[in-house]
Amino acid sequence: MALIITDECINCDVCEPECPNDAISPGDEIYVIDPDKCTECVGHYETSQCVEVCPVDCIPHDPAHVETEDQLMEKYHYLTGK
């Protein structure tokens, strides 16, 4: 399942550079995650890097984009060409 940034985001800018898929970008008010690019870091890391660095714990799973680990790995292969 993709991740989502909630309105508790303080725009600290630490998550964006950590995303290996460039799925995080500034939104109108807070940072946003593109669910088509988010693999929860599957294929890259053991844990979601944005979640690891977020100081306010505002990046939960997005219930609107439920995906299995196999689906996330397929997305990783598609995005990286590996």
C-alpha positions in Angstrom: 0.0 0.0 0.0 1.3 3.4 -0.8 1.9 6.0 1.9 0.2 9.3 2.5 1.3 12.5 4.3 -1.4 13.8 6.7 -2.2 17.4 7.5 0.0 17.1 10.6 3.0 17.7 8.2 5.1 20.6 9.3 6.8 21.1 5.9 10.3 20.4 7.4 11.5 19.1 4.0 13.4 16.0 5.4 11.2 13.4 3.7 11.5 14.6 0.1 15.2 14.0 -0.5 15.0 10.5 1.2 12.5 9.1 -1.4 14.4 6.9 -3.9 11.4 7.1 -6.4 10.9 10.9 -6.3 7.4 10.2 -5.1 7.3 13.1 -2.6 6.9 16.7 -3.7 5.6 20.0 -2.2 1.9 20.3 -2.4 -0.2 23.4 -2.0 -0.1 23.3 1.8 1.9 20.2 2.8 4.1 17.7 1.1 2.3 15.0 -1.0 3.2 11.5 -2.1 2.4 10.3 -5.6 0.8 6.8 -5.1 1.9 5.8 -8.6 5.5 6.2 -7.6 5.4 5.1 -3.9 6.8 1.6 -3.3 7.2 2.1 0.4 10.9 1.8 -0.5 10.4 -1.9 -1.4 13.3 -2.9 -3.6 15.4 -0.1 -2.3 15.4 -0.4 1.6 14.1 -2.5 4.4 11.9 0.3 5.7 10.2 3.4 4.3 12.8 6.1 4.5 10.3 9.0 4.7 8.7 7.4 7.7 12.1 6.9 9.3 13.0 10.5 9.1 9.7 12.2 9.7 9.9 14.1 13.0 6.1 14.3 13.5 5.1 10.8 12.5 2.6 12.0 9.8 3.2 9.4 7.1 0.8 6.4 7.5 -0.3 3.8 5.0 -2.9 5.2 2.5 -6.0 3.1 2.8 -7.1 4.3 -0.7 -4.1 2.6 -2.3 -3.8 -0.9 -0.9 -1.0 -2.9 -2.4 0.7 -6.2 -1.5 4.5 -6.4 -1.1 4.5 -8.3 -4.5 2.7 -5.4 -6.2 5.1 -2.9 -4.6 8.0 -4.9 -5.9 6.4 -5.0 -9.4 6.0 -1.2 -9.3 9.7 -1.0 -8.2 10.8 -3.0 -11.2 8.6 -0.9 -13.5 9.9 2.4 -12.1 13.6 1.4 -12.1 13.7 -0.8 -15.2 15.4 -3.5 -13.1 
